Amino acid sequence: MVQTISSQMLKGILQGIMLMILDKGPEYGYGLSKKMNHYGLENVPKGTIYPLLTTIEKRGLLVSKIKKSDEGPDRKYYFITAEGQIAKKEFINEWGQLQTTVLKLIEEESQI
């Protein structure tokens, strides 16, 4: 991922991405990071992911639960809430509108 994306814009996009991933199933922080890497977000600092998870949880879009791990210490898993599913759908709709607008502008730019 290009590192020139502003951090505020990236945080809003990351929230939507996290909700989309967590809607597929619960995940702990590092596991979520690995899934984000799979989608091309390998340059997102871990120092961004964990505070954002905390913020999203405080907003009621996620809940967390500590679970035992066979591979080491207990892990904090995040689960999407009903409110989180609504926010995910809103993100998808807003992204679609934004994508349409940006693509129009790019098309116009290429015709200049």
Summary of the structure (lengths in Angstrom):
residues: 112
radius of gyration: 16.0
end to end distance: 27.5
largest distance: 58.9
contacts: 292
relative contact order: 0.16
helix: 62%
strand: 17%
